[in-house]
Amino acid sequence: MKTSILPLTRPYLVGGGILLLGLPIVALGEVLARSVSIPPALVLVPFFLGHNAIWAFLLGSSELQVYWSLRRVPYLLWGTVFGLALCLLPLMVVWWLGLGIPTQSGQSVVPSRWLSTFLIVLWEELWFRGIPMNYMARFIHPLAAATFASALFVLM
């Protein structure tokens, strides 16, 4: 009895293919952002939201209803609070030790930089941890899906 390897590799091929299709989106977003002189993240976030929505529709998946439900907004809020705490922790330790606030660290406390960093991380997460990883996790272990997406992230 001959077994096909395709069912074993399909999640990686489809998920990896979707991730690779993000490369032209990044290129297009960068070109468009430069042409109108805005930060690329402002273009890439909506592009990758659309990318995820299109692939969820094409794959016939319910990930948008499950993972992008409004009931999950508190997770975003808690993640933001803990992320900000992690950003401020080194500043607080330096201040507590009486070393003052270094110039570079003091500049990074500007809220517009926090927003910019948040948007940059958001489009990267939408690209690598969105629908492609959810799709792969339906067929393979979630840790394997996360490892594969992370490896592609490092390679790109």
N, C-alpha and C positions, 0 to 999 in steps of 0.2 A: 504494500500500500504506500503510495507516494503522497506526501503531504507538501502543501505549498508553503513557501516562506512568506508569501505576500501578506497573509493576515497578521503575521508577527511584525512585519516591517511597516505596514500601512500607517499606523499612528505616527511613526517617526517620519515617514515620507510626506504625509499630509501636513502634519504639524510643522515639520522643518520647511516644507515648501511655502507654507503661509508665512513663516518667519522670514524666509528669504525674499518673499514678495514685499516685505516691508522696506527693503533697501531702496527701491525706486521711490517709495513714499517719502523717505528721508531726503533723498536727493531733490525731489520736486518741492518738498516743503522748504528746504534750505534756499533753493533758487527763488521761490516765491517770496519768502521772508526778506531776502536781500533786495529784491526788486521793489518792495514797498517799505523797506527800512524798519522792520519790526523784528523783535526777537523770534528766532525760529520756533521756540516752544509754543508760541501763540498760534502758529500755523499747524504744528505737528500734533498737538493734542486733539483738535477736531478731526484731523486726517486719520489718526489712529482710532478715534472713537468710531468713525465711519468704517474703517478697515475691519474692526471687530464686529460691528453690526452686520456688515455685508457677509462676512464669513460665517457668522452665527446663522444667518438666513440660509446661505448656500448649503451649510452642513445640516440644516434642519434640526439644530440643537436648541435646547431651552436654556442655555447658559445665561442669556441676557435676563431671563426672568428669575433665574436662581441666584446668580452671582451679582447681578446689577440691580437687585431689588432695592426699593427705597428703605426697606426694613434693615438693610445693611449699612445705612448711612452712619449709625453710631460707631461702627467699626472704623470708618474713615475718620471720624472725630477723635476717637481714642488713639488711633494711629498718629494723627497729627499732633495731639497733645504729647504723646510719648516721644515722637520725633523731635519736637521743639525742645523737650526736656533734655534729650540727648545732645542737641546742639548747644544748649546753654550750660550743660554740666561742666565742660572744660573751663568755660569762662568763670563759672562760680568757684571752681577749685583754685584757679589762678588768683582770683580776687580774695578768697578765703585765706590763701597762703601769704597774702600781702604783696604779691608780685605785680599788682596793677593789672591793667587790661592791655595786652599787646595790641599794637596798631592794627595788624591784619585781623585779629579776632574781633576787635572792637568794630571794625568796618563790617564784619559779617553779620552783625546784629540788626542791620537795617532791614525793616520788614519787606521792602521791595525785593531784596535779595532772597529772602525766605520764599516769597511767592515765585520768583524766578526758578529757584532750586526745586520747589514743589512741582512746578509745571514741567521742568526737565525730567524729573524722576517719574512724573505721571505718564508722559508719552513713552518713556522707556518701559515702564510697567505694562502699559496698554499693549505695547508691541510684543514683549517677551512673556508676559504673565497673563495675558488676556485670553481670548478665545482659543488661540493655538494650544496653550498649555491645558486649558480645560478640556479641549477635544482629546488630546493625548491621554489625559488622566482617566477618560472614560474606558480606555482600552488597555492601558498599562498602569503599573503602580504610580501613584502621584509623585513619589520620590524619584522614580525614573523619568517621569515627564519633566519635573523641575530640574533634574540634573542635565537632561538633554537640552532644555531651553537655556540653562545657564551656560553650558558648554558653547552653544551657538552664540550667546551674548559675548562671551570672551573672545571667540574667534572673529567676530565682526568688529 
